[in-house]
Amino acid sequence: MKDTIEPHVTEDGRQIGGVLMEMKNITLRFGGVVAIKDISFDIREGEIRAIIGPNGAGKSSMLNVISGFYHPQEGEVWYRGAPRPPMKPYEVARQGVGRTFQNIALFEGMTVLDNVMTGRLTHMHASIWDQALWWGKAEAEEVHNREQVEKIIDFLEIQAIRKTPVGRLPYGLKKRVELARALAAEPSLLLLDEPMAGMNVEEKEDMSRFILDVNDEFGTTIALIEHDMGVVMDLSDRVVVMDYGKKIGDGTPDEVRSSQDVIDAYLGVPHE
């Protein structure tokens, strides 16, 4: 299967560009446990790239390497054509990488609006004194950030709950609020860790629509982990498949679907 593709326009008119991020021979260990073993793949600008595999395959560990939460013992992460040195997650976020989490990580006592506003932290540069006085640069910055957040709230159709404390919301809406907070940072690369886990069919349809709209209208590159294979095959431009910390497939949805290694992994064929 192909590991790289040329820049092109998809059948639905979306632009897939050059390599935005590349994982080169990544190996990650926790003591004697190898979570990721010598995996390489790239993420192209403008695409939706899925990372799939059975439970325990190392998918979330890989997402944590991309976001800077884990630092691999071997291999390199390249971003925009240059090797990325070890960074803290907030430093990676400032580079334009945003994410959501497998387990919802919102401020339950705060309103939807306030939660989404926290996503603008990387765009807040006024000093603490200007913020305390709320004058000049701080006031202009606050107004601009609020405008950007309101646009995202409208885009994700959560206007009706903007003043509602997050703790009162049903699960599906919390997932949408978390997506809104990630989008508020205006990421070039958006990482989604099981964005549809625990959702019913209607909620999955809504989230799928929003993911496609984010990619199409904002031009945001998306890398996602998802267990629903129907969703993965419908949304993704390319898919990388992991199993027991190794890469066993990489290509278009059709190529991955027909791979015997992938079929064996999902059917539970015993490993030697």
Helices and strands as residue ranges (DSSP letters): E 8-9, E 15-16, E 19-30, E 33-44, E 48-52, H 59-66, E 74-79, E 82-83, H 89-94, E 97-99, H 112-117, G 118-123, H 128-133, H 137-155, G 159-161, G 166-168, H 171-184, E 189-193, H 201-217, E 221-225, H 229-235, E 238-243, E 246-251, H 253-257, H 260-267
